[in-house]
Amino acid sequence: MGSSSSKVSRALPKSKPSTRPTTGPLDGLGRGKQKPPPASEAKGQAIREDGMDPQLLANLTRLGPVKVDHGMKGLKPMGANASRILEMQKQSETEAQMGETKRNRIQAPSLFDALTRLQGAKDDQTIERLAEEYNLDVRELGELGKTVNVPTPDETTARTVVDEDGAEVVLKTAKWATFPALKQSRSV
C-alpha cells in the first residue's frame, strides 16, 4: 500500500474555472486568428500590387467574366402565374367570408379542427360524418390525414419548469399524430 506521501493528492480547485475563452478565436495551431482588413471603396496598396501581378492577370483572363447564379432559376418574375395565385387567394378569402366553400376545399383553421377531430375517430362512420361536415370526400380526408398533421403533445415527455416570474409551466414535446381509424378504414 505504500506511504501516504507516494499517493497522488486529490484536491478540488479553490475557484470555478471560467468557461469563457480569455482570447479571441484560435486557428488550427492554437494561435489567435487575425481579422481580414475591412473592405473599402478605394484601392489600397495590396490591391494595386495584385493588379500588377502578371500571373494573376493571366489566370483571371483565362477564367473569363464572372457568372453569378443566385439560385433564382425556379422563380419567375411577377406575371400571369403570380396574378393567378393572388386571384385564387382573393377567391378563397371571399368564400371564407361568405361561408361558402366548394367541395374538397378547406380553410386552414377548419383543416386544423378536422385533423384534430380525426385523431379521435374510432370507426368509418365517424370519418364519414367528419368528411360530410367539412364538405370533403372521405378519400380526400384520408389523404389529408396521411400527409398533413397537427401539433400533438406527447404526454410521456411532460416536464414542469419554473419560469422567471415563478410560474410553473408544463413543457411537452410534439409528436407525429397517427389516425388509427384511417388504418382500419376500408373507405379511405
C-alpha positions in Angstrom: 0.0 0.0 0.0 2.8 2.5 0.4 3.2 5.6 2.4 0.8 8.4 2.1 3.5 10.7 0.5 3.6 8.4 -2.6 -0.2 8.7 -3.2 -1.5 11.4 -5.5 -3.2 14.2 -3.7 -6.7 14.9 -5.0 -7.8 18.4 -4.3 -10.5 20.3 -5.9 -9.7 23.8 -7.3 -10.4 26.6 -5.0 -12.3 28.6 -7.6 -14.5 27.6 -10.5 -12.6 27.7 -13.8 -14.0 30.1 -16.4 -15.8 28.6 -19.4 -15.3 31.8 -21.4 -12.3 32.0 -23.7 -9.7 34.5 -22.5 -8.7 35.4 -26.0 -10.4 35.6 -29.4 -11.0 32.6 -31.7 -8.0 30.4 -32.4 -6.8 28.9 -35.6 -5.9 25.2 -36.0 -2.4 25.8 -34.5 -3.7 27.5 -31.3 -2.8 31.0 -32.4 -5.2 33.9 -32.4 -7.0 34.4 -35.7 -6.4 37.7 -37.4 -9.3 39.5 -38.8 -9.1 40.4 -42.5 -8.8 44.1 -43.3 -12.1 45.8 -43.8 -13.3 46.3 -47.3 -13.1 49.8 -48.7 -14.2 51.7 -51.7 -10.7 53.0 -52.5 -7.9 50.7 -53.8 -5.2 50.1 -51.2 -1.6 49.2 -51.8 -2.2 45.4 -51.7 -4.9 45.7 -54.4 -2.5 47.7 -56.6 0.3 45.2 -56.2 -2.1 42.3 -57.1 -3.1 44.3 -60.2 0.5 44.3 -61.4 1.0 40.5 -60.9 1.2 39.1 -64.5 0.4 35.5 -63.3 -2.7 36.6 -61.6 -3.8 38.6 -64.6 -3.2 35.6 -66.9 -5.3 33.4 -64.6 -8.1 35.9 -64.4 -8.2 36.3 -68.2 -8.3 32.5 -68.6 -11.3 32.3 -66.2 -13.3 34.9 -68.1 -16.1 37.0 -66.8 -17.9 36.1 -63.6 -21.2 34.3 -64.0 -23.5 34.9 -60.9 -26.1 32.3 -60.2 -28.2 33.2 -57.2 -30.3 30.0 -57.4 -33.2 32.0 -58.8 -33.9 29.7 -61.7 -37.2 28.4 -60.2 -38.6 31.9 -59.5 -40.3 33.8 -62.3 -40.9 37.5 -62.4 -44.3 38.7 -61.4 -46.6 37.8 -64.3 -49.6 35.6 -65.2 -48.7 32.9 -62.6 -48.3 35.4 -59.7 -51.6 37.2 -60.6 -53.3 33.8 -60.8 -52.1 32.9 -57.3 -53.3 36.3 -55.9 -56.6 35.8 -57.6 -57.0 32.3 -56.0 -56.1 33.7 -52.6 -58.7 36.5 -53.0 -61.3 34.0 -54.1 -60.5 31.8 -51.1 -60.9 34.7 -48.7 -64.2 35.7 -50.3 -65.5 32.2 -50.0 -64.4 32.0 -46.3 -66.2 35.3 -45.5 -69.4 34.2 -47.2 -69.2 30.8 -45.6 -69.4 29.1 -49.0 -66.7 26.6 -49.9 -66.6 24.3 -52.8 -66.3 20.5 -52.4 -62.9 19.4 -51.2 -61.7 22.9 -50.4 -61.0 23.7 -46.8 -59.6 26.7 -44.9 -56.6 26.3 -42.6 -58.5 26.8 -39.3 -61.1 24.2 -40.4 -58.3 21.8 -41.5 -56.8 22.0 -38.1 -60.1 21.3 -36.4 -60.9 18.4 -38.9 -57.5 16.8 -38.3 -57.7 17.2 -34.6 -61.1 15.5 -34.5 -59.9 12.8 -36.9 -57.3 11.8 -34.3 -60.2 10.8 -32.0 -62.2 9.0 -34.8 -62.8 5.3 -33.9 -64.6 4.0 -36.9 -65.7 4.5 -40.5 -69.0 6.2 -39.6 -67.1 8.9 -37.6 -64.7 9.5 -40.6 -67.7 9.8 -42.9 -69.5 12.3 -40.6 -66.4 14.4 -40.4 -65.9 14.4 -44.2 -69.5 15.4 -44.7 -69.3 18.1 -42.0 -66.2 19.7 -43.6 -67.6 19.2 -47.2 -64.8 16.7 -48.1 -64.7 13.4 -49.8 -63.8 10.6 -47.4 -60.9 9.7 -49.6 -59.6 13.3 -49.6 -59.9 13.5 -45.8 -57.9 10.2 -45.6 -55.2 11.7 -47.9 -55.0 14.8 -45.7 -54.7 12.6 -42.6 -51.8 10.8 -44.2 -49.8 13.8 -45.4 -50.8 16.7 -43.1 -50.5 16.8 -39.4 -51.5 18.9 -36.4 -49.4 19.6 -33.3 -49.9 16.8 -30.9 -48.3 16.9 -27.4 -46.6 13.7 -26.3 -47.8 13.2 -22.8 -44.9 10.9 -21.9 -42.4 13.8 -22.3 -44.2 16.3 -20.0 -42.0 18.2 -17.6 -42.7 21.1 -15.3 -40.3 24.1 -15.2 -40.5 27.4 -13.3 -40.1 30.5 -15.5 -38.6 33.8 -14.5 -41.8 35.0 -12.9 -42.0 32.0 -10.7 -44.9 30.4 -12.6 -44.9 26.7 -13.3 -45.0 25.8 -17.0 -45.6 22.3 -18.3 -43.5 21.6 -21.4 -44.2 18.7 -23.8 -42.6 17.6 -27.0 -44.7 17.4 -30.1 -45.1 14.1 -31.9 -46.4 13.0 -35.3 -50.1 12.1 -34.8 -51.4 8.9 -36.1 -55.0 8.3 -37.1 -55.9 4.8 -36.0 -59.3 4.9 -37.7 -57.7 5.6 -41.1 -55.5 2.5 -40.8 -58.6 0.3 -40.2 -60.9 2.1 -42.6 -62.0 0.4 -45.8 -63.4 3.6 -47.4 -60.1 5.6 -47.3 
